């Protein structure tokens, strides 16, 4: 998804810079924005619950000090960090699509 978003933004920027974007492509851009917004929402929910799980496992680990809680904490922490970076990329990508959409509407 990350590569798809990056390629699509690059393609749109080239078309907008050369002022070669058609009305049909602007409508298609709006559809892509909706698609990426949905993707962003799903990853926000996953990131939120992974973060909550990480914190709960950390609190459990501090209270009970058991090996299974340590393993669960490490697993969720290893998932949580990449989820944050991926969500950050999606958020910025969707914001960039908003900007491109408004630029394309002005052409």
C-alpha positions as CSV (number, residue, x, y, z in Angstrom):
1,X,0.0,0.0,0.0
2,X,2.9,2.3,0.8
3,X,4.4,1.9,-2.6
4,X,1.0,2.3,-4.3
5,X,0.4,5.6,-2.5
6,X,3.9,6.9,-3.3
7,X,3.6,6.0,-7.0
8,X,0.2,7.5,-7.3
9,X,1.3,10.8,-5.7
10,X,4.3,11.0,-8.0
11,X,2.1,10.4,-11.0
12,X,-0.4,13.0,-10.0
13,X,2.3,15.6,-9.2
14,X,3.7,15.2,-12.8
15,X,0.2,15.6,-14.3
16,X,-0.6,18.6,-12.3
17,X,2.8,20.2,-12.9
18,X,2.3,19.8,-16.7
19,X,-1.4,20.8,-16.4
20,X,-2.4,17.6,-18.1
21,X,-5.1,16.3,-15.7
22,X,-8.6,15.7,-16.9
23,X,-11.9,16.0,-15.1
24,X,-12.2,12.2,-15.1
25,X,-8.9,11.9,-13.3
26,X,-9.9,14.4,-10.7
27,X,-13.0,12.3,-9.9
28,X,-10.7,9.2,-9.8
29,X,-8.4,11.1,-7.4
30,X,-11.4,11.6,-5.1
31,X,-12.1,7.9,-5.1
32,X,-8.5,7.1,-4.3
33,X,-8.7,9.6,-1.4
34,X,-11.7,7.8,0.0
35,X,-9.9,4.5,-0.4
36,X,-6.8,5.7,1.4
37,X,-8.9,7.3,4.1
38,X,-10.4,4.0,4.8
39,X,-7.0,2.4,4.9
40,X,-5.8,5.1,7.3
41,X,-8.8,4.5,9.6
42,X,-8.2,0.8,9.8
43,X,-4.6,1.3,10.6
44,X,-5.5,3.9,13.2
45,X,-7.7,1.4,15.0
46,X,-5.0,-1.4,14.7
47,X,-2.3,1.0,16.0
48,X,-4.5,2.2,18.8
49,X,-5.3,-1.3,20.1
50,X,-1.7,-2.5,19.6
51,X,-0.5,0.5,21.7
52,X,-3.1,-0.1,24.4
53,X,-2.1,-3.8,24.5
54,X,1.6,-2.9,24.8
55,X,0.9,-0.6,27.7
56,X,-1.3,-3.2,29.4
57,X,1.3,-5.9,29.0
58,X,4.0,-3.5,30.4
59,X,1.8,-2.7,33.4
60,X,1.2,-6.4,33.9
61,X,4.9,-7.1,33.6
62,X,5.7,-4.4,36.2
63,X,3.1,-5.8,38.6
64,X,3.5,-9.6,38.1
65,X,7.1,-9.9,36.6
66,X,6.5,-13.1,34.6
67,X,8.2,-14.4,31.4
68,X,4.9,-14.8,29.4
69,X,4.1,-11.1,30.0
70,X,7.6,-10.1,29.0
71,X,7.2,-12.0,25.8
72,X,3.8,-10.5,25.1
73,X,5.1,-7.0,25.8
74,X,8.1,-7.5,23.5
75,X,5.9,-8.9,20.7
76,X,3.4,-6.1,20.9
77,X,6.2,-3.5,21.2
78,X,7.8,-4.9,18.0
79,X,4.5,-4.6,16.2
80,X,3.6,-1.2,17.6
81,X,6.7,0.7,16.5
82,X,6.3,-0.2,12.7
83,X,2.6,0.5,13.0
84,X,3.3,4.0,14.1
85,X,5.6,4.7,11.2
86,X,3.2,3.2,8.7
87,X,0.3,5.2,10.1
88,X,2.4,8.3,10.0
89,X,3.2,7.7,6.3
90,X,-0.5,7.0,5.5
91,X,-1.6,10.2,7.3
92,X,0.9,12.4,5.4
93,X,0.1,10.6,2.1
94,X,-3.6,11.4,2.5
95,X,-2.9,15.0,3.4
96,X,-0.8,15.2,0.3
97,X,-3.6,13.8,-1.8
98,X,-5.9,16.5,-0.3
99,X,-3.5,19.1,-1.5
100,X,-3.2,17.6,-4.9
101,X,-6.9,17.3,-5.2
102,X,-7.4,21.0,-4.5
103,X,-4.6,21.9,-6.9
104,X,-6.1,19.8,-9.6
105,X,-9.6,21.4,-9.1
106,X,-8.0,24.8,-9.7
107,X,-6.6,23.8,-13.2
